[in-house]
Amino acid sequence: MEKIKIGVLRGGPSSEYDVSLKTGGSVLKNLPAEKYNIQDIFISKEGGWHFRGIPIAPEKLINQVDVIFNAMHGEYGEDGTVQQLLDTFSVPYTGSTAFSSAIGMNKLLTKQGIENSDINTPEYTIIEASDDLEKDIFDIFRSFTMPAVVKPVSGGSSVGVTIAKSFDELRDGVYKALGHCPKVLIEEYIGGREVTCGIVEGFRGEEVHALMPVEIITSNESNFFDYTAKYSGETQEVCPAHLDSVIKDEIQRLAKEAHKALGLRHYSRSDFIVSPRGIYFLEVNTLPGLTEGSLMPKALDAGGTRLPEFLDHLVLLALDNK
């Protein structure tokens, strides 16, 4: 029987280019080769598609595969852009649809998307580049409780995120975030334990299955799980997290709720803060990292699922068009 042809998309024109190369490399290494004909599709930082080292038009390449495994992160690969392209050519792909990807990548739309759900999220305000930017920053400093977390509205891997405790830090954080996105989210800082929880559809007999939560313990140098902390190997990632069973169950429920409320597909991973005030949802990852050191594979492994089995499951979900 002829093998199913899978194209693995990796790279792309985003700040998460390097991480995507690693995720894609992990997918290429762990997809069951006895079952699939696996093709490495590299997308450059400039957005050019390449196959076997040769530039190629996307439409010529897409027609040569049965399914796409989307291993990209950030803009283009995770924000709905490449999903729209794949939809145009009716090619099945792993991960959320174009519309849901666009919502999940945008922190403001994500917050708005869960407004009608039973999910707590920190208070926030939005600031944009304008002629009155300095005044706007000062007005927010006077009216918004410090410390605050300053984030680009769009983006992942905590790129451009800072914690501000003073006016100068708020101002510097806004300008830094504006370097990544024209809109900036200023969010109430919630102190507590950082926990993340993965979701897989059609898994372990459940329509929407929650994996074991993972607690992220950053080093003393890191105030939060920023880009450096994520990829330096200096954080502790405890799975299963040492949580009271009631809190663990609630985090799993909230991760399922967020996945469904945002209309996500196949898999996702939601980030939370467990504080004395309660559990707060921070954001969702519609294409979680799948490198050897990523959080999702660690949670899968803790539950007895190896990465090749999980990747095979995602491909089958994509082929079923669910």
C-alpha positions as CSV (number, residue, x, y, z in Angstrom):
1,M,0.0,0.0,0.0
2,E,1.3,3.5,-0.9
3,K,2.3,5.5,2.1
4,I,0.5,8.7,3.1
5,K,2.5,11.8,2.0
6,I,3.1,14.3,4.8
7,G,4.6,17.7,4.4
8,V,6.1,19.1,7.6
9,L,6.1,22.9,7.5
10,R,8.8,24.6,9.6
11,G,10.6,27.9,9.8
12,G,8.7,30.9,8.7
13,P,8.9,34.7,8.9
14,S,8.3,35.1,12.7
15,S,10.4,35.8,15.8
16,E,9.9,32.2,16.7
17,Y,11.7,30.9,13.6
18,D,14.4,29.1,15.5
19,V,11.9,27.3,17.8
20,S,9.9,26.3,14.8
21,L,12.9,24.7,13.2
22,K,13.4,22.6,16.3
23,T,9.7,21.6,16.5
24,G,9.8,20.7,12.9
25,G,13.0,18.7,13.4
26,S,11.4,16.8,16.2
27,V,8.3,16.1,14.1
28,L,10.4,14.8,11.2
29,K,12.4,12.6,13.6
30,N,9.4,11.2,15.4
31,L,6.6,10.7,12.8
32,P,6.4,6.9,12.1
33,A,8.5,6.5,8.9
34,E,7.1,3.0,8.3
35,K,3.6,4.5,7.9
36,Y,4.3,7.8,6.2
37,N,6.3,9.3,3.3
38,I,7.6,12.4,5.2
39,Q,8.7,15.6,3.3
40,D,10.6,18.4,5.0
41,I,9.2,21.8,3.8
42,F,11.3,24.7,4.9
43,I,10.0,28.3,4.9
44,S,12.6,31.0,5.1
45,K,12.5,34.1,7.2
46,E,11.5,36.0,4.1
47,G,8.5,33.7,3.6
48,G,9.9,31.7,0.7
49,W,9.0,28.0,0.4
50,H,11.8,25.5,-0.2
51,F,11.7,21.7,-0.9
52,R,15.0,19.7,-1.0
53,G,16.9,22.9,-0.9
54,I,15.1,24.4,-4.0
55,P,12.7,27.4,-3.9
56,I,9.2,26.4,-5.0
57,A,5.8,28.0,-5.2
58,P,3.5,26.8,-2.4
59,E,0.7,25.8,-4.8
60,K,3.1,23.4,-6.7
61,L,4.3,21.8,-3.5
62,I,1.0,21.6,-1.6
63,N,-0.6,19.5,-4.4
64,Q,2.1,16.9,-3.9
65,V,1.2,16.0,-0.3
66,D,-1.9,14.3,1.3
67,V,-1.7,16.3,4.5
68,I,0.4,19.1,6.1
69,F,1.9,18.9,9.6
70,N,2.1,22.5,10.7
71,A,5.2,22.8,12.9
72,M,5.4,26.6,12.7
73,H,5.0,29.1,15.5
74,G,4.2,32.8,15.6
75,E,3.2,35.0,12.7
76,Y,2.3,33.4,9.4
77,G,2.2,29.8,10.7
78,E,0.1,30.2,13.8
79,D,-2.0,33.3,13.1
80,G,-4.3,31.9,10.4
81,T,-2.2,33.0,7.4
82,V,-0.8,29.7,6.3
83,Q,-4.1,28.0,7.3
84,Q,-6.0,30.2,4.8
85,L,-3.5,29.2,2.1
86,L,-4.0,25.5,2.8
87,D,-7.8,25.9,2.9
88,T,-7.6,27.5,-0.6
89,F,-6.1,24.3,-1.9
90,S,-8.3,22.0,0.3
91,V,-5.3,20.4,1.9
92,P,-5.8,18.9,5.4
93,Y,-3.5,20.2,8.1
94,T,-2.9,19.7,11.8
95,G,-3.9,22.3,14.3
96,S,-6.7,24.9,14.5
97,T,-8.6,26.5,11.6
98,A,-7.6,29.9,10.2
99,F,-10.3,31.8,12.1
100,S,-9.5,30.1,15.5
101,S,-5.8,30.4,14.9
102,A,-6.2,34.2,14.4
103,I,-8.1,34.5,17.6
104,G,-5.7,32.4,19.6
105,M,-2.7,34.4,18.4
106,N,-4.2,37.7,19.4
107,K,-4.3,38.1,23.2
108,L,-7.1,40.7,23.1
109,L,-9.3,38.5,20.9
110,T,-8.5,35.6,23.2
111,K,-9.7,37.5,26.2
112,Q,-12.8,38.6,24.4
113,G,-13.4,35.0,23.3
114,I,-13.6,33.7,26.8
115,E,-15.7,36.6,28.3
116,N,-18.8,34.5,28.3
117,S,-17.1,31.5,29.9
118,D,-16.5,30.6,33.5
119,I,-12.8,31.5,33.2
120,N,-11.0,34.1,35.3
121,T,-8.4,36.3,33.5
122,P,-6.4,39.3,34.8
123,E,-7.8,42.8,34.3
124,Y,-6.3,44.6,31.3
125,T,-6.2,47.6,29.1
126,I,-4.9,48.3,25.6
127,I,-2.6,51.0,24.3
128,E,-1.6,51.8,20.7
129,A,1.0,53.9,19.1
130,S,-0.3,57.5,18.8
131,D,0.8,61.1,18.9
132,D,-0.3,61.2,22.5
133,L,1.6,58.0,23.5
134,E,3.5,59.5,26.4
135,K,0.3,61.0,27.9
136,D,-1.5,57.7,27.4
137,I,1.2,55.8,29.2
138,F,1.1,58.3,32.1
139,D,-2.7,58.1,32.3
140,I,-2.5,54.3,32.5
141,F,0.3,54.5,35.2
142,R,-2.0,56.7,37.3
143,S,-5.1,54.5,36.9
144,F,-3.8,51.0,36.6
145,T,-2.5,49.0,39.6
146,M,1.2,48.3,39.5
147,P,3.0,46.0,38.9
148,A,1.7,45.2,35.4
149,V,2.6,42.8,32.7
150,V,3.2,44.5,29.3
151,K,2.8,42.3,26.2
152,P,2.5,42.7,22.4
153,V,-1.1,41.9,21.6
154,S,0.1,39.4,18.9
155,G,3.0,37.0,19.3
156,G,4.2,34.0,21.3
157,S,7.1,32.6,23.3
158,S,6.8,35.7,25.6
159,V,8.7,37.8,23.0
160,G,8.6,41.5,23.9
161,V,7.0,40.8,27.3
162,T,8.1,42.7,30.5
163,I,6.9,43.3,34.0
164,A,6.6,47.0,35.0
165,K,6.7,48.2,38.6
166,S,7.4,51.9,37.9
167,F,6.5,54.6,35.4
168,D,9.9,54.3,33.6
169,E,9.5,50.5,33.4
170,L,6.0,50.8,32.1
171,R,7.1,53.3,29.4
172,D,10.1,51.2,28.4
173,G,7.9,48.1,28.3
174,V,5.3,49.7,26.1
175,Y,8.0,50.9,23.6
176,K,9.6,47.5,23.6
177,A,6.2,45.7,23.0
178,L,5.4,48.3,20.2
179,G,8.5,47.0,18.4
180,H,6.7,43.7,18.0
181,C,3.1,44.8,17.5
182,P,1.2,48.1,17.0
183,K,-1.1,47.2,19.9
184,V,0.0,46.5,23.4
185,L,-1.8,44.7,26.2
186,I,-1.2,46.0,29.8
187,E,-2.4,43.3,32.2
188,E,-2.7,43.1,35.9
189,Y,0.2,41.2,37.4
190,I,-1.0,38.1,39.3
191,G,1.6,36.5,41.6
192,G,1.5,32.8,42.0
193,R,2.5,29.5,40.5
194,E,2.8,29.2,36.7
195,V,1.0,26.1,35.4
196,T,0.2,25.0,31.9
197,C,-2.2,22.3,30.7
198,G,-2.3,20.6,27.3
199,I,-5.4,19.5,25.4
200,V,-5.8,16.7,22.9
201,E,-9.0,15.9,21.0
202,G,-10.3,12.4,20.4
203,F,-7.8,11.0,22.9
204,R,-8.0,8.4,25.7
205,G,-11.7,7.9,25.0
206,E,-12.6,11.6,25.5
207,E,-13.8,14.1,22.9
208,V,-11.6,16.7,24.6
209,H,-8.9,15.2,26.8
210,A,-6.8,17.3,29.3
211,L,-3.2,16.2,29.9
212,M,-1.5,16.3,33.3
213,P,-0.7,20.0,34.2
214,V,2.9,21.0,34.2
215,E,4.3,23.5,36.8
216,I,7.0,25.9,35.5
217,I,9.5,27.0,38.2
218,T,11.7,29.8,36.9
219,S,15.2,30.6,38.1
220,N,15.8,33.4,40.6
221,E,17.0,35.6,37.7
222,S,13.7,35.3,35.8
223,N,10.6,37.2,37.0
224,F,8.4,35.0,34.8
225,F,8.6,32.4,32.0
226,D,10.1,34.7,29.4
227,Y,11.7,33.8,26.1
228,T,15.2,33.2,27.7
229,A,13.7,31.1,30.5
230,K,11.7,29.0,28.0
231,Y,14.7,28.0,25.9
232,S,17.7,28.3,28.2
233,G,17.1,25.0,30.0
234,E,17.3,26.8,33.4
235,T,13.7,26.3,34.4
236,Q,12.3,23.4,36.3
237,E,9.2,21.9,34.7
238,V,7.5,19.6,37.1
239,C,5.0,17.1,35.6
240,P,2.7,16.0,37.0
241,A,2.6,19.3,38.9
242,H,2.4,19.0,42.7
243,L,-1.1,20.4,43.0
244,D,-4.0,19.6,45.3
245,S,-6.4,17.3,43.4
246,V,-9.1,20.0,43.4
247,I,-6.8,22.6,41.8
248,K,-5.5,20.0,39.3
249,D,-9.0,19.1,38.2
250,E,-10.0,22.7,37.9
251,I,-7.0,23.6,35.8
252,Q,-7.9,20.7,33.5
253,R,-11.5,21.8,33.3
254,L,-10.5,25.4,32.5
255,A,-8.1,24.2,29.8
256,K,-10.9,22.2,28.2
257,E,-13.2,25.2,28.5
258,A,-10.8,27.6,26.9
259,H,-10.1,25.2,24.0
260,K,-13.8,24.9,23.3
261,A,-14.7,28.5,23.9
262,L,-12.1,29.6,21.4
263,G,-13.1,27.0,18.8
264,L,-9.7,25.4,18.7
265,R,-9.0,22.1,17.0
266,H,-6.8,19.0,17.5
267,Y,-4.6,20.2,20.3
268,S,-3.7,23.3,22.4
269,R,-2.0,24.3,25.6
270,S,-3.3,26.9,28.0
271,D,-1.2,28.9,30.6
272,F,-2.5,29.7,34.1
273,I,-1.4,31.4,37.3
274,V,-2.5,29.6,40.5
275,S,-2.7,32.4,43.1
276,P,-4.3,32.8,46.6
277,R,-7.0,34.7,44.8
278,G,-7.8,31.8,42.5
279,I,-6.8,30.4,39.1
280,Y,-6.3,32.9,36.3
281,F,-6.1,32.0,32.6
282,L,-3.3,33.9,30.8
283,E,-3.2,32.8,27.2
284,V,-3.5,29.8,24.8
285,N,-1.0,28.2,22.5
286,T,-2.7,26.8,19.4
287,L,0.5,25.2,18.1
288,P,2.5,24.2,21.2
289,G,6.2,23.5,20.9
290,L,7.0,19.8,20.2
291,T,10.7,19.8,20.7
292,E,12.3,17.2,23.0
293,G,12.3,19.8,25.8
294,S,8.9,21.3,25.2
295,L,6.1,21.2,27.8
296,M,3.5,19.2,25.7
297,P,5.8,16.2,25.1
298,K,6.7,16.1,28.8
299,A,3.0,16.0,29.8
300,L,2.3,13.3,27.2
301,D,5.2,11.3,28.4
302,A,4.1,11.6,32.1
303,G,0.7,10.1,31.0
304,G,2.4,7.2,29.2
305,T,2.2,8.5,25.6
306,R,5.3,8.6,23.4
307,L,5.7,11.5,20.9
308,P,5.4,9.3,17.8
309,E,2.0,8.0,18.9
310,F,0.8,11.6,19.6
311,L,2.0,12.9,16.2
312,D,0.4,9.9,14.4
313,H,-2.9,10.8,16.3
314,L,-2.7,14.4,15.1
315,V,-2.2,13.4,11.5
316,L,-5.2,11.1,11.7
317,L,-7.3,13.9,13.1
318,A,-6.2,16.2,10.2
319,L,-7.0,13.5,7.6
320,D,-10.5,13.0,9.2
321,N,-10.9,16.8,8.8
322,K,-12.1,17.1,12.4
